[in-house]
Amino acid sequence: MSSSFSPSEHFETNAVRLQQDRAEREHSVPIYLTSSFVFEDAEQARAMFADEIPGNIYTRFSNPNNSEFIQKLCVLEGTEDGIATASGMAAMWSSLAAFLRSGDHVLASRSLFGSTHQILTTLLPRWGITHTYADIAQPESWESLLQPNTKMIFVETPSNPALDIIDLEWLGNLAKKHNVLLNVDNCFATPYLQNPACYGADLVTHSATKFIDGQGRAIGGAVLGRADLIKEVRFFARHTGPSLSPFNGWILSKSLETLAVRMERHCQTALALAERLQSNPHIAYVKYPFLPTHPQYALARRQMRLGGGIVTFELKGGIEQGKRFLNALSMISHTANLGDTRTIATHPASTTHSKLKEEERLAVGITPGLIRVSVGLEHPEDILRDIERAITASIS
Ligand SMILES: *Cc1c(COP(=O)(O)O)cnc(C)c1O
């Protein structure tokens, strides 16, 4: 990191100003599209391979663009160290596989990103690693679900798409009491809204593809955490290769510079949308962490800076009305991503979660007419108008 700037107490300034030293005095960092780096002499090569001195050797291990991205993200999350990965799932997988051994057990919140659910239910059992799902709505049950072989607790908060909130302070204490690693997928909140490491999370994982890039351009991820743990993840990643491309590292480092202003606007418009939809007669309920009607409103206010960029609501007409609603949208995109400048709507019951049985969907809060909106950066009036028009058009 540059010697001319020492971290500020302000997120925005760090996100913009933390940077690598600029060898050519360039104002914006160049992209280091190189697979390897030249050694000065044989002794330097030996010392770098022996980890006696730092330095770039090969881009699978490290690269200046990825280092700039990750060092900045560590300051923003309040973690000691981290590694950049090629996708969010490369981050989730690395953060699990680096620590779990045959015979270990994972306690996880029931509502997880689909591919994380697949890792726990389909892939990890191949190596004799088991899991139990715990319900976010029943925190009193979690302690009794821990087993003597539980190695890690893995959670997402707010959850997708139910937007349930887990009390990170309580969970940090539970993990510490039982000497279990706590791994938090912080993708929905981003480091601007919540910092799980401050509550005792040992590992903080990200899909940078979502709000961190925030512009629908790049796939990437990160594993952040305590230095001794990241050392293990770095060893795992160095030898298995889930490395981020330097080009994407450059994009993601630039994206962090605008994260705070983007999140402020995402959250402001999301709250306005949630408040407006509350009085719509065709909607059964609206859910948003910063709406006073959210069951964990007080907790969300305590733990999150703002309510996030995702709003969900339930159309009274169920699955069929959900499909008609999506077909009636004119501006808002129907795509499977979230965390973009462009507002996106999805209907989980007929798409992402259509393979689950209805009772399985209900167990993770997916009611038949549930619509998830990732609120973008268009003018709030245009977003509200498109949604209200589509609701009216979807009434049979
Ligand atoms: C998208 C997402 C992931 C996976 O990230 P990719 O970058 O698509 O691999 C993991 N967790 C959550 C909560 C996500 O939304």
The ligand as a Gaussian input file, in Angstrom:
#p B3LYP/6-31G(d) Opt

LIG

0 1
 C      -24.287000     -14.720000      -6.032000
 C      -24.022000     -15.190000      -4.667000
 C      -22.995000     -16.113000      -4.421000
 C      -22.153000     -16.698000      -5.544000
 O      -21.366000     -15.739000      -6.168000
 P      -20.817000     -15.880000      -7.670000
 O      -19.976000     -14.664000      -7.830000
 O      -22.011000     -15.917000      -8.577000
 O      -20.031000     -17.140000      -7.759000
 C      -22.782000     -16.508000      -3.117000
 N      -23.530000     -16.025000      -2.093000
 C      -24.544000     -15.152000      -2.300000
 C      -25.340000     -14.679000      -1.136000
 C      -24.822000     -14.704000      -3.586000
 O      -25.825000     -13.840000      -3.785000

